[in-house]
């Protein structure tokens, strides 16, 4: 029987052709093949915390998971205990008042939130401002919903902050939404109240929703900030926050967004047609995690601080330069001028030293002269990676 080139001559929706397979999805398949061949690749690419959640978090999960009546479908808005815990967390650490009933929406991870926000606010052809460099999902989701991507450049000489003079020169007439991410990934640039005030003012004057993605504010950062602490910010801003990084819960897919009640309600219209809530014992456990004292964050950051030192040594071994003031769980460094690009350097490190680093080009053209090292491997692995690089890349 002749084999058909296509499955029953079916073709996918056009939106599938607007995006590519996620870089990490594709590259980690290659890393898995290398490991199967005995290469024992050290993965310093992915920002997946290797530390566990708090004992209280695990104990709470186990306690509720043993109850026979806590395994059913849950409210789309999350259980009251979780929303109240998020509200208390925002008040304690950011000094932001949120109504837990109307201004908070739990999410199955921030990536889900990016899609739901985009579906709730963007019609096909609407403009969306996306940072370059920036988290690739902002762009891919915008493509999937048929929005018009308008890139705005973040530059090292401006501290990786938006160039507001350049933004004001753009034709913003069709722009509906702007993605921001501070503390920034991948650059590690920190947030400031001055920056947040400028963003809120920009959004209000141009009627552009400012969506700030804020999962890194507790990592190697003494002063967590929220854009919602700016007076009037809730009128035009949405902030997402995640428990993946600050509470070592990436696989739990526990996150939230906060905004005014109307924005939250519109997003809920989308979300309630997509999923059926989160496992109730996990919601109780997340609430317990959010009650962690300052000592929890201090101990976690002590670990990351020691790893940052070794990551810095790897950067130096590669001839890369980096800003000592970065925050977050990555180290972002500029590659030497004699290297043709970040992908070339990352591939050389992978194939010659069996160490996987993230090339900055995946975050946009402004990232092509940079690489990123994750702090989500222990000191022993970082030391081994350093030794391999020193040995094999001379």
Number of C-alpha atoms within 10 A of each C-alpha: 3 4 6 8 7 8 8 7 7 7 9 7 8 9 13 12 10 14 15 9 10 12 11 14 9 11 14 15 11 12 22 14 13 16 14 11 9 9 15 13 19 20 22 22 22 18 18 18 20 13 15 12 20 16 11 15 23 16 13 19 20 14 12 18 18 11 10 8 9 13 14 12 11 15 13 19 22 21 17 15 15 25 24 17 20 27 21 21 19 20 14 12 14 16 14 18 15 23 16 18 14 17 21 26 26 26 26 17 21 23 17 17 22 20 20 21 22 22 22 17 14 19 14 13 14 18 22 25 24 22 25 22 25 27 20 16 17 21 24 19 22 25 19 18 18 19 21 20 18 18 16 21 20 19 16 14 7 9 14 20 20 19 14 12 8 10 14 11 8 10 9 16 11 12 21 22 23 22 20 24 22 27 27 24 25 26 30 23 21 24 22 15 13 9 15 22 18 14 25 23 18 18 21 17 9 13 15 24 25 27 23 23 26 24 23 26 22 23 24 22 19 12 13 17 24 25 27 26 18 19 11 14 23 22 18 23 25 23 22 25 25 24 23 22 21 24 24 18 23 20 11 16 18 21 24 23 26 25 24 19 17 12 21 20 18 15 20 19 14 16 24 14 9 12 11 15 20 23 17 22 19 21 27 21 23 27 23 21 24 19 16 15 9 9 9 15 17 16 11 17 20 13 16 21 16 13 24 22 15 20 25 21 16 21 22 15 15 20 13 19 15 17 16 11 10 18 25 28 27 26 24 30 24 21 24 16 10 6 11 12 19 24 20 13 20 21 17 17 20 19 15 14 21 22 26 24 23 26 24 27 18 20 22 17 13 19 26 20 21 26 28 26 27 24 28 23 22 15 18 11 17 26 17 13 24 22 15 18 20 14 11 13 13 7
